[in-house]
């Protein structure tokens, strides 16, 4: 049985995330405690108890999401590892993907994503911007809409190609607002401003690149056990030397999630796609991009029990 791991990104966090895993499993507890120790603050308490506005802050949300994904992985690794063929994560989730693929030890991953969150937050404060989700099929390509809005009002670029029907745009506030008007005129069903602290995945994030590169340089990044499909270009990364520049570039480049999923489904059409950690955003996008794909979530104790039952059944049939 082939398995592909999908790791959620920022926006999926919610108060209470991972608490049932922490209480039920020593391995999950160790994962949360490892992240707390690595970042020098009780991220687990924030994940379990909130407050929500504090958890949502970029530098807290990122290590909290990593910790939840790592805790779920810690509970499943022994059973899943022989079946895992590839991994991919959305934005922050790409760092979680390098952890579950064996390329980054958890303390290193935690320190990197904490630093990444701080750098993104600081850059968003010094170079304020906005992001908005554009939903629906447009009569004008989003790239042309962004180019026109940039020329008329301020820099704006496509930031996340989430599915054929959903693109997130990012940039200077005036540019984003103008692009939303143009998108509505081009037939967008909805334009939803996102509650973020900066213009992520846009050139406005460039000042954060040096700091992230230094954090990656300080970590022991190894070759992943299985390919990790990169946000920047959808390629299958098998070497640490290729991973590092792409993880830095990801700050200012769009997340090509639709391409990542299409490449994964082409390579592993009959795999079970497991979303490891908080929520079910990526499972939903997977079904929009590739309607025949099999997905499961593994974020709660109930999810994990269901998954283990399914694996037990399928492997029993295979023998």
Number of C-alpha atoms within 10 A of each C-alpha: 14 15 21 23 27 30 28 30 24 20 17 16 22 21 18 16 25 28 21 16 22 22 11 12 15 13 18 26 21 16 24 28 19 18 27 21 14 18 19 10 13 16 24 27 17 21 28 19 15 17 13 16 9 14 24 24 16 24 20 23 28 30 32 33 32 32 32 30 29 31 28 27 26 18 20 18 14 9 13 18 15 11 13 23 21 26 31 31 26 24 26 23 25 24 25 35 32 30 25 28 24 15 24 24 16 22 18 20 28 28 22 27 28 24 22 26 22 20 21 27 23 19 21 21 12 12 15 17 25 23 29 25 21 24 20 19 17 18 11 13 11 21 13 13 21 26 17 18 24 20 11 13 16 19 23 32 29 25 26 25 20 23 22 15 16 20 24 24 31 30 30 23 20 18 25 27 21 19 31 24 14 20 26 16 13 17 14 19 15 15 21 13 17 15 11 18 19 27 30 28 27 25 19 24 26 17 18 22 20 12 16 24 17 13 18 24 12 12 15 12 21 18 19 22 18 22 20 32 26 27 28 22 16 20 15 20 21 18 17 16 12 13 22 16 13 16 22 21 18 25 27 22 23 25 26 23 29 23 22 25 23 16 16 23 19 11 12 17 16 15 21 18 26 23 26 32 29 28 20 18 16 25 20 13 19 23 15 17 20 16 10 12 17 16 20 18 23 25 24 20 19 12 15 20 11 15 17 15 11 12 14 13 11 12 10 9 8 8 5
